[in-house]
Amino acid sequence: MNQRFLVLDSFRGIAAVCVVLFHTHIVGSITESSFSRGSYLFVEFFFVLSGFVLAHTYGFREVSFRRFIIGRTFRLYPLHLFMFMIFFILELGKLFAYKQGFTFNNAPFTGPHDIKEMIPNLLFLQSWLPNFESHSWNYPAWSLSVEYYMYIIFFFTLFVRSRSKYIVWLVLSLLSFYMIVENSKVLSEVLRGLSCFFAGALAYILFKNIKEKFYDLSKTLFSTIEITLLIMVIYTISYMENHKGVYASFTFLLVVFFFAFEKGFISHILKAPFFQLLGRLSYSIYMIHAAILWCFTSTAMILEKVFSSKFAPMIANIRYIDFGNIYINNFAVLAVVSTVIFASTLTHKQIEVKAQEFGKKII
């Protein structure tokens, strides 16, 4: 029950970096590749992995709601609150600049950063309330909004007797996938979470029941499967068109299931210290990158004003960064990712770890 899935942790770290690339827009760089443009789908991987890990951690033991909710809250909320405060401070900076005649895209405290969006964000409700903007303030937090209350739904399914809870998980997952395929606009982001999370929980049940038989398979076979799955991930994210999210979700289910065995060549690589570090930092990478991207883009906008050169052009209503040279632009991508990773080491140590330790003391 204490097993930690090291390879899946590393995979989560890589997925977080890919989400950073998706949210980064630098002209002529790797951020504009078809893979980077489709990397928003790695959020589906996060949902699948959450279901898998929570089924592993809580699915087969007694746990009180108090212990469960304190553990989950101190895992997610402190960094979320910290980043909300950072964005609030940045918005005050925008307000100061606005009064000096300089505008960063939108007027301060409007649109996604409207005052009315604050309470839903602070309560993790932005993705559940139809009259509010899910991608408001620190926009990656929309998935935390989904996850937090999904955790609570998951907890109460644990009271369903014996294996009947698996039927509940299956119904929740299949119904959500069906509504996604039918292009339901009702809580569409919540459906992304429910479909993947409970499918991931079911994948763990399958893993738990047959893992002993699979461990006898050769490393060569596992290596072949892992390489095939990586090709599938790249193809699905880069080139799939219709129902891309659904195909990606099922691909990630296979990835989580097979990489959980940690037996192939790719798994061996993903146990390297650097990838393990990315895994530990994955939550911080995901949560802080939007603020760092805002700072990079705002700096380009200021340079544009100072040097009267198009360092921050608007292309298709999206603010890009462009230093006029493909090599410099790709170096800028490296600078963004490196800054995010470095800053994540600080937030992970000073906020995530300390908050979880405090939560354990309360428990």
Secondary structure by P-SEA (a helix, b strand, c coil): ccccaaaaaaaaaaaaaaaaaaaccccccccccccccccccaaaaaaaaaaaaaaaccccccccaaaaaaaaaaaccaaaaaaaaaaaaaaaaaaaaaaaccccccccccccccccccccccccccccccccccccccccaaaaaaaaaaaaaaaaacccccaaaaaaaaaaaaaaaaaaaaccccaaaaaaaaaaaaaaaaaaaaaaacaaaaaaccaaaaaaaaaaaaaaaaaaacccccaaaaaaaaaaaaaaaaacccccaaaaaaacaaaaaaaaaaaaaaccaaaaaaaaaaaaaaaaaacccccccccccbbbbbcccaaaaaaaaaaaaaaaaaaaaaaaaacaaaaaaaaaaac
